[in-house]
Amino acid sequence: MGFGSYDESEQQQQQSNDDEIDAVSVHENDHDGQLSFESDVSTDQLVSQLGAMKDEESEE
């Protein structure tokens, strides 16, 4: 058995295994609910921090 024939048989084996893979359900772990959080930082401070981060990013 030559090296090339080994590669071909491996390729055929992989293709046959691909047919057996089940599809992924993107809705399998959907959750209904709410998300909330509390912060001591004001919205203005957060917007200011975001602006500073964007300025740093544009300087690079």
C-alpha positions as protocol buffer text, in pm:
chain_id: "A"
residue {
  index: 1
  type: MET
  ca { x: 0 y: 0 z: 0 }
}
residue {
  index: 2
  type: GLY
  ca { x: 153 y: 329 z: -106 }
}
residue {
  index: 3
  type: PHE
  ca { x: 129 y: 653 z: 81 }
}
residue {
  index: 4
  type: GLY
  ca { x: -116 y: 797 z: -175 }
}
residue {
  index: 5
  type: SER
  ca { x: -360 y: 508 z: -142 }
}
residue {
  index: 6
  type: TYR
  ca { x: -355 y: 549 z: 238 }
}
residue {
  index: 7
  type: ASP
  ca { x: -454 y: 914 z: 200 }
}
residue {
  index: 8
  type: GLU
  ca { x: -739 y: 823 z: -32 }
}
residue {
  index: 9
  type: SER
  ca { x: -877 y: 564 z: 207 }
}
residue {
  index: 10
  type: GLU
  ca { x: -858 y: 809 z: 497 }
}
residue {
  index: 11
  type: GLN
  ca { x: -1044 y: 1068 z: 290 }
}
residue {
  index: 12
  type: GLN
  ca { x: -1320 y: 818 z: 208 }
}
residue {
  index: 13
  type: GLN
  ca { x: -1349 y: 719 z: 575 }
}
residue {
  index: 14
  type: GLN
  ca { x: -1387 y: 1082 z: 684 }
}
residue {
  index: 15
  type: GLN
  ca { x: -1653 y: 1151 z: 422 }
}
residue {
  index: 16
  type: SER
  ca { x: -1860 y: 851 z: 532 }
}
residue {
  index: 17
  type: ASN
  ca { x: -1836 y: 962 z: 898 }
}
residue {
  index: 18
  type: ASP
  ca { x: -1954 y: 1314 z: 806 }
}
residue {
  index: 19
  type: ASP
  ca { x: -2285 y: 1170 z: 685 }
}
residue {
  index: 20
  type: GLU
  ca { x: -2354 y: 1032 z: 1034 }
}
residue {
  index: 21
  type: ILE
  ca { x: -2319 y: 1365 z: 1218 }
}
residue {
  index: 22
  type: ASP
  ca { x: -2649 y: 1503 z: 1350 }
}
residue {
  index: 23
  type: ALA
  ca { x: -2751 y: 1860 z: 1279 }
}
residue {
  index: 24
  type: VAL
  ca { x: -2706 y: 2118 z: 1555 }
}
residue {
  index: 25
  type: SER
  ca { x: -3020 y: 2272 z: 1701 }
}
residue {
  index: 26
  type: VAL
  ca { x: -2957 y: 2640 z: 1769 }
}
residue {
  index: 27
  type: HIS
  ca { x: -3273 y: 2662 z: 1979 }
}
residue {
  index: 28
  type: GLU
  ca { x: -3185 y: 2370 z: 2206 }
}
residue {
  index: 29
  type: ASN
  ca { x: -3084 y: 2600 z: 2495 }
}
residue {
  index: 30
  type: ASP
  ca { x: -3317 y: 2897 z: 2446 }
}
residue {
  index: 31
  type: HIS
  ca { x: -3429 y: 3056 z: 2771 }
}
residue {
  index: 32
  type: ASP
  ca { x: -3706 y: 3300 z: 2848 }
}
residue {
  index: 33
  type: GLY
  ca { x: -3637 y: 3542 z: 3126 }
}
residue {
  index: 34
  type: GLN
  ca { x: -3494 y: 3875 z: 3227 }
}
residue {
  index: 35
  type: LEU
  ca { x: -3148 y: 4005 z: 3291 }
}
residue {
  index: 36
  type: SER
  ca { x: -3084 y: 4290 z: 3528 }
}
residue {
  index: 37
  type: PHE
  ca { x: -2785 y: 4428 z: 3712 }
}
residue {
  index: 38
  type: GLU
  ca { x: -2706 y: 4708 z: 3950 }
}
residue {
  index: 39
  type: SER
  ca { x: -2413 y: 4943 z: 3914 }
}
residue {
  index: 40
  type: ASP
  ca { x: -2278 y: 5232 z: 4115 }
}
residue {
  index: 41
  type: VAL
  ca { x: -2155 y: 5396 z: 3795 }
}
residue {
  index: 42
  type: SER
  ca { x: -2380 y: 5646 z: 3618 }
}
residue {
  index: 43
  type: THR
  ca { x: -2468 y: 5625 z: 3250 }
}
residue {
  index: 44
  type: ASP
  ca { x: -2264 y: 5942 z: 3184 }
}
residue {
  index: 45
  type: GLN
  ca { x: -1956 y: 5784 z: 3341 }
}
residue {
  index: 46
  type: LEU
  ca { x: -1998 y: 5468 z: 3134 }
}
residue {
  index: 47
  type: VAL
  ca { x: -2035 y: 5670 z: 2813 }
}
residue {
  index: 48
  type: SER
  ca { x: -1725 y: 5867 z: 2906 }
}
residue {
  index: 49
  type: GLN
  ca { x: -1529 y: 5546 z: 2963 }
}
residue {
  index: 50
  type: LEU
  ca { x: -1647 y: 5412 z: 2627 }
}
residue {
  index: 51
  type: GLY
  ca { x: -1532 y: 5731 z: 2456 }
}
residue {
  index: 52
  type: ALA
  ca { x: -1191 y: 5702 z: 2620 }
}
residue {
  index: 53
  type: MET
  ca { x: -1161 y: 5339 z: 2509 }
}
residue {
  index: 54
  type: LYS
  ca { x: -1250 y: 5433 z: 2151 }
}
residue {
  index: 55
  type: ASP
  ca { x: -993 y: 5714 z: 2158 }
}
residue {
  index: 56
  type: GLU
  ca { x: -724 y: 5472 z: 2277 }
}
residue {
  index: 57
  type: GLU
  ca { x: -822 y: 5227 z: 2003 }
}
residue {
  index: 58
  type: SER
  ca { x: -800 y: 5491 z: 1729 }
}
residue {
  index: 59
  type: GLU
  ca { x: -453 y: 5601 z: 1851 }
}
residue {
  index: 60
  type: GLU
  ca { x: -315 y: 5250 z: 1795 }
}
